[in-house]
Amino acid sequence: MALDSHGAEGPKPAERHQGAFLNDGVRPSSSLGKTLGIFWKMIFQKPSDTRPAGVIPVKSLTRQQLDAAPNFSVYRLGHSTLLLKLNGKYWLTDPVYAERASPFQWAGPKRFHAPPISLDQLPPLEAVILSHNHYDHLDQKTVLRLAAKTQHFLAPLGVGDLLIKWGVPASKVQQLDWWQDTQCGGIHFIATPSQHFSGRGLFDHNQTLWASWVMIVDEVRIFFSGDSGYFDGFKLIGEQFGPFDLTLMETGAYNVDWPHVHMQPEHSLQAHIDLNGRWLMPIHNGTFDLAFHAWSEPFDRIVALAEQHNVLITTPQMGEGFNLMQPHKGRAWWLEAHTGG
């Protein structure tokens, strides 16, 4: 077990037990009855406000707009899919262009909005950065469409094997354990822990790793949370690599029944503080119906909390640029969505 200079528990690689990856902290196991109960509620007892009544405003993006944008620009394309322009190159996180976050395109959570830019219009990518293998973060068809225009795929352990199995050239894939790092396109990437789980079917539970990511370019530091419950790892990541200029922080698809894998907004804010972050951009919201809360609730709660604690928060609408050199708070665009007929 690694120790820091104060004798506390420090960075260590992910552990496995009987072939399955483990979280650093203890995550209570869920009974089959509880899991089936959640699925039952998802199918038959969903509140009506988990989906917007009308149209979500989306700002269309073009290749010309992207090429004219300054460095250190960030665009939300939906859910946890973000396009970053760093070092004059483009980077994409957790790309999902599928109509549904599901193994089936005839059932499962359906998109609220179209992506702001098509896959064909996306510029060549230096790298795709993946946090884990769940369907709302990793879409096979999207990845295969992107493979020809992407130089590198950065993935946690095991996720890269899945990409290669799908047909992504092995020469393009790098797989990292927690705390391992790599240089790519002039940017220093570190795969850091998160508290979550993995699996795309009935028989692959936790067979691949999940991770958050640190990105360092010159003096700028960006944190991408992937999915996570709140845990002590955020503070350790902040101590090792903070302060961060921007945290791209999971804030959505939460519930009191699964606090160990998705954070409530109060925990998202605390994680940002633990990381010693400056600007907070809440992600993992506004695109798919994945929980029982109102679709707009994550924005309302995290903005109110940020204002209460004097935390800088930005809420760009889908397709709207946020530039770290000229940051702005955005606006409450989710209130401007049409309320329907």
ChimeraX attribute file (.defattr): number of C-alpha atoms within 10 A of each C-alpha:
attribute: neighborCount
match mode: 1-to-1
recipient: residues
	/A:1	8
	/A:2	10
	/A:3	11
	/A:4	11
	/A:5	7
	/A:6	7
	/A:7	8
	/A:8	11
	/A:9	12
	/A:10	16
	/A:11	18
	/A:12	16
	/A:13	15
	/A:14	18
	/A:15	14
	/A:16	13
	/A:17	7
	/A:18	6
	/A:19	11
	/A:20	15
	/A:21	19
	/A:22	19
	/A:23	18
	/A:24	17
	/A:25	12
	/A:26	10
	/A:27	16
	/A:28	8
	/A:29	6
	/A:30	10
	/A:31	9
	/A:32	9
	/A:33	9
	/A:34	11
	/A:35	11
	/A:36	11
	/A:37	12
	/A:38	14
	/A:39	12
	/A:40	12
	/A:41	13
	/A:42	17
	/A:43	10
	/A:44	8
	/A:45	11
	/A:46	15
	/A:47	13
	/A:48	12
	/A:49	14
	/A:50	17
	/A:51	22
	/A:52	21
	/A:53	15
	/A:54	12
	/A:55	14
	/A:56	21
	/A:57	16
	/A:58	19
	/A:59	16
	/A:60	15
	/A:61	20
	/A:62	15
	/A:63	14
	/A:64	10
	/A:65	11
	/A:66	19
	/A:67	14
	/A:68	8
	/A:69	15
	/A:70	18
	/A:71	18
	/A:72	20
	/A:73	21
	/A:74	25
	/A:75	22
	/A:76	24
	/A:77	29
	/A:78	28
	/A:79	24
	/A:80	28
	/A:81	23
	/A:82	23
	/A:83	24
	/A:84	23
	/A:85	22
	/A:86	20
	/A:87	14
	/A:88	14
	/A:89	17
	/A:90	23
	/A:91	21
	/A:92	24
	/A:93	24
	/A:94	27
	/A:95	26
	/A:96	23
	/A:97	23
	/A:98	19
	/A:99	19
	/A:100	22
	/A:101	24
	/A:102	17
	/A:103	15
	/A:104	10
	/A:105	12
	/A:106	10
	/A:107	11
	/A:108	17
	/A:109	20
	/A:110	18
	/A:111	19
	/A:112	20
	/A:113	18
	/A:114	17
	/A:115	24
	/A:116	19
	/A:117	17
	/A:118	14
	/A:119	13
	/A:120	11
	/A:121	11
	/A:122	17
	/A:123	17
	/A:124	16
	/A:125	21
	/A:126	20
	/A:127	22
	/A:128	23
	/A:129	25
	/A:130	27
	/A:131	27
	/A:132	27
	/A:133	26
	/A:134	19
	/A:135	18
	/A:136	24
	/A:137	21
	/A:138	24
	/A:139	20
	/A:140	19
	/A:141	14
	/A:142	15
	/A:143	21
	/A:144	15
	/A:145	13
	/A:146	19
	/A:147	21
	/A:148	12
	/A:149	15
	/A:150	21
	/A:151	17
	/A:152	22
	/A:153	27
	/A:154	23
	/A:155	29
	/A:156	27
	/A:157	22
	/A:158	18
	/A:159	26
	/A:160	24
	/A:161	18
	/A:162	15
	/A:163	22
	/A:164	14
	/A:165	11
	/A:166	13
	/A:167	13
	/A:168	22
	/A:169	14
	/A:170	14
	/A:171	10
	/A:172	16
	/A:173	19
	/A:174	17
	/A:175	19
	/A:176	22
	/A:177	21
	/A:178	22
	/A:179	19
	/A:180	14
	/A:181	17
	/A:182	14
	/A:183	11
	/A:184	13
	/A:185	16
	/A:186	13
	/A:187	16
	/A:188	15
	/A:189	22
	/A:190	22
	/A:191	27
	/A:192	29
	/A:193	30
	/A:194	27
	/A:195	26
	/A:196	22
	/A:197	24
	/A:198	19
	/A:199	17
	/A:200	16
	/A:201	9
	/A:202	6
	/A:203	8
	/A:204	11
	/A:205	14
	/A:206	20
	/A:207	20
	/A:208	23
	/A:209	30
	/A:210	34
	/A:211	28
	/A:212	26
	/A:213	28
	/A:214	23
	/A:215	19
	/A:216	19
	/A:217	15
	/A:218	10
	/A:219	7
	/A:220	15
	/A:221	19
	/A:222	23
	/A:223	28
	/A:224	25
	/A:225	26
	/A:226	26
	/A:227	28
	/A:228	24
	/A:229	20
	/A:230	21
	/A:231	20
	/A:232	13
	/A:233	20
	/A:234	24
	/A:235	17
	/A:236	20
	/A:237	23
	/A:238	20
	/A:239	14
	/A:240	13
	/A:241	17
	/A:242	19
	/A:243	20
	/A:244	23
	/A:245	16
	/A:246	23
	/A:247	26
	/A:248	22
	/A:249	25
	/A:250	29
	/A:251	29
	/A:252	30
	/A:253	23
	/A:254	23
	/A:255	16
	/A:256	9
	/A:257	12
	/A:258	15
	/A:259	15
	/A:260	21
	/A:261	20
	/A:262	24
	/A:263	27
	/A:264	24
	/A:265	25
	/A:266	14
	/A:267	18
	/A:268	24
	/A:269	25
	/A:270	18
	/A:271	25
	/A:272	25
	/A:273	20
	/A:274	19
	/A:275	24
	/A:276	21
	/A:277	23
	/A:278	17
	/A:279	21
	/A:280	26
	/A:281	23
	/A:282	25
	/A:283	26
	/A:284	25
	/A:285	21
	/A:286	26
	/A:287	26
	/A:288	24
	/A:289	25
	/A:290	21
	/A:291	18
	/A:292	18
	/A:293	19
	/A:294	16
	/A:295	24
	/A:296	19
	/A:297	18
	/A:298	22
	/A:299	22
	/A:300	13
	/A:301	14
	/A:302	23
	/A:303	23
	/A:304	13
	/A:305	18
	/A:306	18
	/A:307	11
	/A:308	9
	/A:309	11
	/A:310	9
	/A:311	17
	/A:312	17
	/A:313	24
	/A:314	20
	/A:315	21
	/A:316	21
	/A:317	23
	/A:318	26
	/A:319	22
	/A:320	19
	/A:321	24
	/A:322	22
	/A:323	17
	/A:324	16
	/A:325	11
	/A:326	9
	/A:327	14
	/A:328	16
	/A:329	14
	/A:330	14
	/A:331	12
	/A:332	15
	/A:333	16
	/A:334	19
	/A:335	13
	/A:336	11
	/A:337	16
	/A:338	13
	/A:339	11
	/A:340	8
	/A:341	5
